[in-house]
């Protein structure tokens, strides 16, 4: 009987030891799997940083990632493609994640509308139209003042008192344009100023010809003063402020949260070609080349 008890105790000890070993192995496997997933997620975050870096400064570069690791951008025969590599351990020769990045043209969703504002103002006695078409399109020019729609050229007597509630720039588009402006986008003029102030268009060739139109974005609650600016080509967006136009002609379209003051001679000449440029080719976007991502 004693021998049977000893054998049973020995068997139980073997079983318990086996279970403990299996449990330790399973715990080790789970720890390794968690570490691997965390490393891969960090590499994915690094690849996102790499794409953002390429958006700001397109070209070959090696730079540290946050909070750790190293990102590398290498040139390709195609000038619109960069090879990206993420190394979580810079001393390790093998990258954790690789992908090709490409840049292409993109733009904004814009309505077919020459002017969107809370109100359109004229100088006393003015009879010349303030909003007209460029003659390239047969459809009447559309203007939204508050919640009221107008069609055709706008002169002083054709504008009624608008309903409350004007145009406002949506948050997604605002962030996109602000990032593009900070990244040095060749087509974006981004101006931030305080409420009650008036911003002016910076000197330079951008927005001064049909060959180099611009997206002019004013944020912070300030207005945009284009008085005496002459011909301006592009899309004018004033988020939170007003617009002065006397002595200026905007070839394109205007969206302003407050009022647009045409004064004595200010005009908006709607241009469908400028709108098309702004929608499809005004911005540069960086994205991963489909099928190029490899661990």
C-alpha positions in Angstrom: 0.0 0.0 0.0 2.8 2.3 0.9 4.4 1.7 -2.5 1.2 2.6 -4.2 0.9 5.8 -2.3 4.5 6.8 -3.2 3.8 6.0 -6.9 0.7 8.2 -6.8 2.5 11.0 -5.1 5.3 10.9 -7.6 2.8 10.9 -10.5 1.0 13.9 -9.0 4.3 15.7 -8.6 5.2 15.0 -12.3 1.8 16.3 -13.4 2.0 19.4 -11.3 5.5 20.1 -12.5 4.5 19.6 -16.1 1.6 22.0 -15.6 3.8 24.6 -14.1 6.3 24.3 -16.9 3.5 24.6 -19.5 2.1 27.6 -17.7 5.5 29.3 -17.6 6.1 28.6 -21.3 2.6 29.9 -22.2 3.3 33.1 -20.1 6.6 33.5 -21.9 4.9 33.1 -25.3 2.2 35.6 -24.4 4.8 38.1 -23.1 6.8 37.7 -26.4 3.6 38.1 -28.4 2.7 41.3 -26.5 6.2 42.7 -27.0 6.1 41.9 -30.7 2.7 43.6 -31.1 3.9 46.6 -29.2 7.0 46.9 -31.3 5.0 46.5 -34.5 2.5 49.2 -33.3 5.5 51.5 -32.6 6.8 50.8 -36.1 3.4 51.7 -37.5 3.4 55.0 -35.6 6.9 55.6 -36.9 5.7 55.1 -40.5 2.9 57.7 -39.9 5.6 60.1 -38.6 7.6 59.3 -41.7 4.7 60.2 -44.0 4.1 63.4 -42.1 7.8 64.3 -42.5 7.7 63.7 -46.2 4.6 65.9 -46.4 6.5 68.8 -44.8 9.9 68.2 -46.6 9.9 65.9 -49.6 13.4 64.3 -50.1 15.9 61.8 -48.8 16.5 62.1 -45.0 17.3 60.2 -41.8 15.9 61.4 -38.6 14.9 60.2 -35.0 11.3 59.0 -34.4 9.3 59.8 -31.2 9.5 58.2 -28.7 12.2 55.9 -30.1 13.6 54.5 -33.3 14.9 55.9 -36.6 13.1 56.8 -39.9 14.8 56.8 -43.2 13.6 58.2 -46.6 15.5 57.2 -49.7 15.2 58.6 -53.2 13.7 56.6 -56.1 14.1 56.9 -59.9 10.6 58.3 -59.8 10.8 61.8 -58.2 7.3 61.4 -56.8 8.2 58.2 -54.8 10.4 57.8 -51.6 11.4 54.5 -50.0 10.6 54.6 -46.3 12.2 52.5 -43.6 11.4 52.3 -39.9 14.0 50.9 -37.4 13.0 50.6 -33.8 16.7 49.9 -33.0 18.9 52.2 -35.0 21.9 50.0 -34.3 20.1 47.0 -35.9 20.7 46.7 -39.6 17.2 45.2 -40.4 14.2 47.6 -40.6 11.0 46.7 -38.7 8.8 48.1 -41.4 9.3 49.4 -45.0 6.9 51.1 -47.4 7.0 53.3 -50.4 5.6 56.8 -50.2 4.1 58.7 -53.1 2.9 62.3 -53.5 0.1 63.3 -55.7 -2.3 66.2 -56.3 -5.4 66.7 -54.3 -7.7 69.6 -53.3 -10.7 70.9 -51.5 -14.4 70.2 -51.8 -15.9 73.6 -52.9 -19.4 74.5 -54.0 -20.0 76.1 -57.4 -20.5 79.4 -55.8 -18.8 82.8 -56.5 -19.4 84.2 -53.0 -20.6 82.8 -49.7 -20.9 85.4 -46.9 -23.2 86.8 -44.3 -23.7 90.0 -46.2 -22.5 91.9 -49.3 -21.9 95.6 -48.9 -21.6 98.4 -51.6 -20.4 102.0 -51.5 -23.3 104.5 -51.6 -24.4 105.2 -55.2 -22.5 102.3 -56.8 -24.3 100.7 -59.8 -21.6 98.4 -61.2 -22.1 94.7 -60.5 -19.9 93.4 -57.7 -20.1 89.6 -58.5 -19.9 88.5 -62.1 -18.9 85.5 -64.2 -15.8 85.3 -66.3 -17.8 84.5 -69.4 -16.4 81.0 -69.7 -19.5 79.3 -68.3 -23.1 79.7 -69.5 -24.7 79.1 -66.2 -25.6 82.1 -64.0 -23.3 83.0 -61.2 -24.5 81.7 -57.8 -24.1 83.7 -54.5 -25.1 82.6 -51.0 -25.7 85.4 -48.5 -26.7 83.9 -45.2 -29.2 81.3 -46.1 -30.4 83.2 -49.2 -29.4 82.2 -52.7 -29.0 84.6 -55.5 -28.4 83.9 -59.2 -26.9 86.3 -61.7 -24.8 89.4 -61.4 -25.2 91.2 -58.1 -25.7 95.0 -58.1 -26.8 97.1 -55.2 -30.5 96.9 -55.8 -30.5 93.1 -56.3 -29.3 92.2 -52.8 -31.9 91.9 -50.1 -31.2 91.6 -46.4 -29.9 88.1 -45.8 -31.1 85.7 -43.2 -28.9 85.0 -40.2 -26.2 82.4 -40.4 -23.4 82.6 -43.0 -20.7 80.3 -44.3 -18.3 78.6 -41.9 -15.2 76.5 -42.7 -15.5 72.9 -41.5 -12.8 71.7 -39.0 -11.4 69.0 -41.3 -10.7 71.4 -44.1 -9.3 74.0 -41.7 -6.8 71.6 -40.2 -5.8 70.3 -43.7 -5.1 73.9 -45.0 -3.3 74.9 -41.8 -1.0 71.9 -42.0 -0.4 72.5 -45.7 0.5 76.1 -44.9 2.9 75.1 -42.2 4.4 72.5 -44.4 5.2 75.1 -47.0 2.6 74.1 -49.6 3.4 76.1 -52.7 -0.3 77.1 -53.3 -1.4 78.0 -49.7 -1.1 81.4 -48.1 -2.1 80.8 -44.4 -2.5 83.9 -42.2 -3.5 83.8 -38.5 -4.4 87.0 -36.8 -6.5 88.1 -33.8 -10.1 89.1 -33.6 -10.7 92.7 -34.7 -7.5 93.0 -36.7 -7.1 93.1 -40.5 -4.7 90.8 -42.3 -3.2 91.7 -45.7 -2.0 89.6 -48.6 1.8 89.0 -48.4 4.0 90.4 -51.1 5.0 87.9 -53.8 3.9 86.4 -57.1 1.6 83.7 -55.6 -2.0 84.5 -56.4 -1.1 87.4 -58.7 -1.7 85.6 -62.0 -3.9 82.8 -63.5 -0.7 80.7 -63.8 -0.1 80.8 -60.1 -3.4 80.9 -58.2 -3.5 80.6 -54.4 -5.7 79.4 -51.6 -5.7 82.3 -49.2 -6.8 81.3 -45.7 -7.3 83.7 -42.8 -8.0 82.3 -39.3 -8.1 83.6 -35.8 -11.1 85.9 -36.3 -9.4 88.6 -38.2 -10.6 90.1 -41.5 -8.8 90.2 -44.8 -8.1 93.7 -46.3 -7.6 93.4 -50.1 -8.2 97.2 -50.6 -6.1 98.3 -53.6 -4.6 94.9 -54.1 -5.6 94.8 -57.8 -6.0 91.4 -59.4 -6.0 88.3 -57.1 -6.4 84.8 -58.5 -7.5 81.9 -56.4 -9.8 81.0 -53.5 -10.2 83.4 -50.6 -11.3 81.8 -47.3 -11.9 84.1 -44.3 -12.8 82.0 -41.2 -14.4 84.2 -38.5 -13.8 87.7 -40.0 -14.8 90.0 -42.8 -13.4 91.0 -46.2 -12.6 94.4 -47.8 -12.5 94.4 -51.6 -12.5 98.0 -52.7 -9.8 98.4 -55.4 -9.4 94.6 -55.9 -10.7 92.0 -58.2 -10.7 88.3 -57.1 -10.7 85.9 -60.0 -12.0 82.7 -58.5 -14.3 82.4 -55.5 -14.7 83.9 -52.0 -16.0 82.4 -48.8 -16.2 84.6 -45.7 -17.9 84.1 -42.4 -18.7 87.8 -42.0 -19.5 90.5 -44.6 -17.8 91.2 -47.9 -17.5 94.9 -48.6 -17.1 95.6 -52.4 -16.9 99.4 -51.8 -16.7 101.5 -54.9 -14.8 99.2 -57.3 -14.2 95.8 -55.7 -15.3 92.8 -57.7 -15.5 89.0 -57.6 -15.1 87.4 -61.0 -16.2 83.8 -60.7 -13.8 81.4 -62.4 -14.7 77.7 -62.9 -11.1 76.9 -63.9 -9.8 78.3 -60.6 -12.4 76.2 -58.8 -11.4 73.1 -60.7 -7.7 73.7 -59.9 -8.6 74.2 -56.2 -10.6 70.9 -56.1 -8.2 68.7 -57.9 -4.7 70.1 -58.0 -4.1 72.8 -55.4 -2.6 70.6 -52.7 0.0 67.9 -52.5 -0.8 64.7 -50.5 1.6 62.0 -49.3 0.3 58.4 -49.0 1.6 54.8 -48.9 1.9 53.2 -52.2 -0.6 50.3 -52.2 1.0 46.9 -51.7 4.4 48.3 -50.8 4.2 47.9 -47.0 6.3 45.0 -45.7 7.3 43.9 -42.2 
